[in-house]
Amino acid sequence: MEVLAVPLLAEGSSGIGALGVDVNSLIVYLINFGVLLAILYFFAYKKILGVLDQRAGRIKDSLDEAERVRGESEERQAEMQRTFDEGREESKRLLAEAREMAERYRQEQASLAQEEAARFKESARQDIQRERDAAIDDVRQQFADLTIIAAERVIHRSLDTKTHQSLIEEVLDGEALDNAAGGK
């Protein structure tokens, strides 16, 4: 660069020429630029502005659409939250009902078990009473038979079985009444 600047400085140029700029060329470049600018202004400026306006419109529409979608998204999210909350409340209600039904079932089963136990207990008492009565009747019968055998041996003759049986029953019934009256 020093090589080019040295001859210009040597010629004694001053001002803009001293910087290595040709004024005539600069004027031609400026006129060319002005003509190009005028041609672009008359032929392309409106089209460029139209394209820019269309682009700005599309961007605005896209922003409006994005805002609308965001609003719908918020509404759907709020609706989903409401649905979720309703579902949660419904599940709590169903769970409470299930617990209540389970408690009722448990109480019913406990009541049925108590009734069954009472029936079983009563049945066992009746069975025991029947067995006791049967055992007493059996003992009476054996006692009567032994008494008849003993009486026959004592008397050395055979007595009528029905007569002896009725006598023994009378004696036993009399003793049972005496025991019952004495026990009270």
Helices and strands as residue ranges (DSSP letters): H 2-11, G 15-19, H 23-40, I 41-45, H 46-155, H 161-183
